[in-house]
Amino acid sequence: MKNYILMMVVAVLALVAGAKGAVEKLVFPKGATHQGVTINLEGRIKSLCGFEIGEIAKLSWRPKLDKDGNIIMTGKLAKPFRKCTQYELTYSKKNHALYSIRIFSPAQKKIDDDAAWAEVKEMAAAVKAKFEGKVLSWLEMNFQMASFKSCTANMKGCTFQSIEVRADKAGIDKWKLKGTTDARQEQGWAFSLTLVDRGIYDFVPGQPKPEEKIPDGIDAL
C-alpha cells in the first residue's frame, strides 16, 4: 500500500512539475476561510529560515513519506539558528505545499536541565523579536524531571498557524562496557523550532462549488 501511495505521489508531482505555468506556491486569496473562519492574513508568518510556507515540493524520484503520506525533505541549514543546524520540511499530501518547517539540533553534551531551559527561553525570545506583533506571548512548560521543555506561541488572531520551541532528551551515542554486552546511551538535550500551518495543509485552490440540484419535474429553460 505504501509503495502504491509513493508511486501515485511521484506520478502526480511529476505532472505538476512538468506542466506549463505550474503553480510554485499556494497563497490564500483575500477573504479566504478555514473551517468556516476568515483567515487573518496580516497576522500570518510567511517564511522561516529561508523556507516559504505554501511552496510546492520540488520532487525527487524517490521522495520520503511520513506515516500519513505527506512528503518529507531534510537537510542542513545554510545558516544555523542558535544550536539548530538541520531542517525537516513537510509538504501536504493534499496539495504538495509546504505546511510544516522544523529546524533542530542534534543532542548536546554537557547541558544540564537549567541550561536547556535557558536555551529554550532564548530561542523563544529571538522568535518573538523576529515576528513582532505576530507572536504575542508564550505558554511555558518546564516540569522537573520531564523529558522535554517547551514554549508554545500565542499567535495573533485566526492565522491557523502554530509555533513551538522545545528541548527534548535524546541519545547522543551508544557504547558498550568492555567485556560485556551491556549497551548504554548517553543522553543530552536536542533543541527544535517548529512552524505548522494547518490552513495550508488543507487548502485546495480553485475548488469548484457543488452544482445545484434541479428539482424533478422542472424543465430547464
NORZIPE-V870492 format. One record per residue. RES is the residue in three letters. SS is DSSP state (a for helix, b for strand, c for the rest). D_LAST is the distance of its C-alpha to the last C-alpha in Angstrom with 1 decimal. Layout:
BEGIN
((RES;SS;D_LAST) (RES;SS;D_LAST))
END
This chain:
BEGIN
((MET;c;48.8) (LYS;a;50.1) (ASN;a;50.5) (TYR;a;46.9) (ILE;a;45.6) (LEU;a;47.9) (MET;a;46.7) (MET;a;43.0) (VAL;a;43.9) (VAL;a;45.8) (ALA;a;43.0) (VAL;a;40.3) (LEU;a;42.6) (ALA;a;43.8) (LEU;a;40.3) (VAL;a;39.8) (ALA;a;43.1) (GLY;a;42.6) (ALA;c;39.1) (LYS;c;38.8) (GLY;c;38.3) (ALA;c;38.7) (VAL;c;38.8) (GLU;c;42.4) (LYS;b;42.0) (LEU;c;39.5) (VAL;c;39.3) (PHE;c;37.4) (PRO;c;35.1) (LYS;c;35.7) (GLY;c;34.5) (ALA;c;34.4) (THR;b;35.0) (HIS;b;36.7) (GLN;c;36.5) (GLY;c;34.5) (VAL;b;37.3) (THR;b;37.3) (ILE;c;39.7) (ASN;c;42.7) (LEU;c;42.6) (GLU;c;45.8) (GLY;c;47.8) (ARG;c;47.1) (ILE;c;49.8) (LYS;c;48.6) (SER;b;51.5) (LEU;b;54.7) (CYS;c;57.7) (GLY;c;55.7) (PHE;b;52.8) (GLU;b;49.4) (ILE;c;47.0) (GLY;c;43.7) (GLU;b;45.3) (ILE;b;43.9) (ALA;c;46.6) (LYS;c;48.4) (LEU;c;48.8) (SER;c;51.9) (TRP;c;51.8) (ARG;c;53.2) (PRO;c;51.8) (LYS;b;53.3) (LEU;b;51.1) (ASP;c;51.8) (LYS;c;51.4) (ASP;c;47.8) (GLY;c;46.8) (ASN;c;46.9) (ILE;b;48.7) (ILE;b;52.2) (MET;b;54.2) (THR;b;57.8) (GLY;b;60.5) (LYS;b;63.1) (LEU;b;62.4) (ALA;b;63.3) (LYS;b;64.8) (PRO;b;65.9) (PHE;b;65.0) (ARG;c;68.3) (LYS;c;69.1) (CYS;b;65.7) (THR;b;65.8) (GLN;b;62.9) (TYR;b;59.2) (GLU;b;56.5) (LEU;b;52.8) (THR;b;50.0) (TYR;b;46.5) (SER;c;43.6) (LYS;c;42.4) (LYS;c;38.8) (ASN;c;38.7) (HIS;c;42.2) (ALA;b;42.9) (LEU;b;46.4) (TYR;b;46.3) (SER;b;50.0) (ILE;b;53.1) (ARG;b;56.5) (ILE;b;59.8) (PHE;b;63.0) (SER;c;66.7) (PRO;c;68.9) (ALA;c;71.2) (GLN;b;73.9) (LYS;c;77.6) (LYS;c;79.9) (ILE;c;77.3) (ASP;c;77.9) (ASP;a;75.6) (ASP;a;76.3) (ALA;a;75.8) (ALA;a;72.5) (TRP;a;71.2) (ALA;a;72.5) (GLU;a;70.6) (VAL;a;67.4) (LYS;a;67.9) (GLU;a;68.6) (MET;a;65.5) (ALA;a;63.4) (ALA;a;65.0) (ALA;a;64.2) (VAL;a;60.6) (LYS;a;60.3) (ALA;a;62.0) (LYS;a;59.7) (PHE;c;56.5) (GLU;b;57.8) (GLY;c;55.4) (LYS;c;53.1) (VAL;b;55.7) (LEU;b;56.9) (SER;b;59.4) (TRP;b;60.4) (LEU;b;60.7) (GLU;b;64.0) (MET;b;65.2) (ASN;c;68.8) (PHE;c;70.4) (GLN;c;73.9) (MET;c;74.3) (ALA;c;70.5) (SER;c;69.4) (PHE;b;67.0) (LYS;b;66.7) (SER;b;63.5) (CYS;b;61.9) (THR;b;58.2) (ALA;b;56.4) (ASN;b;54.9) (MET;b;52.0) (LYS;c;50.6) (GLY;c;47.2) (CYS;c;44.4) (THR;c;44.9) (PHE;c;44.6) (GLN;b;47.7) (SER;b;51.1) (ILE;b;54.6) (GLU;b;57.6) (VAL;b;61.2) (ARG;b;63.4) (ALA;b;66.6) (ASP;b;67.0) (LYS;b;70.2) (ALA;b;70.1) (GLY;b;72.5) (ILE;b;74.4) (ASP;b;76.2) (LYS;b;77.8) (TRP;b;81.5) (LYS;b;83.9) (LEU;c;87.3) (LYS;c;90.0) (GLY;c;91.1) (THR;c;88.4) (THR;c;84.8) (ASP;c;83.8) (ALA;b;80.6) (ARG;b;79.8) (GLN;b;77.3) (GLU;b;78.1) (GLN;b;75.5) (GLY;b;74.3) (TRP;b;71.5) (ALA;b;68.3) (PHE;b;66.1) (SER;b;62.4) (LEU;b;59.7) (THR;b;56.1) (LEU;b;52.8) (VAL;b;49.7) (ASP;b;46.1) (ARG;a;43.8) (GLY;a;40.8) (ILE;a;41.1) (TYR;a;41.8) (ASP;a;38.3) (PHE;c;36.4) (VAL;c;33.6) (PRO;c;32.2) (GLY;c;28.6) (GLN;c;27.4) (PRO;c;23.6) (LYS;c;22.1) (PRO;c;20.8) (GLU;c;17.0) (GLU;c;15.5) (LYS;c;15.0) (ILE;c;11.9) (PRO;c;13.5) (ASP;c;14.0) (GLY;c;12.5) (ILE;c;9.1) (ASP;c;6.2) (ALA;c;3.8) (LEU;c;0.0))
END
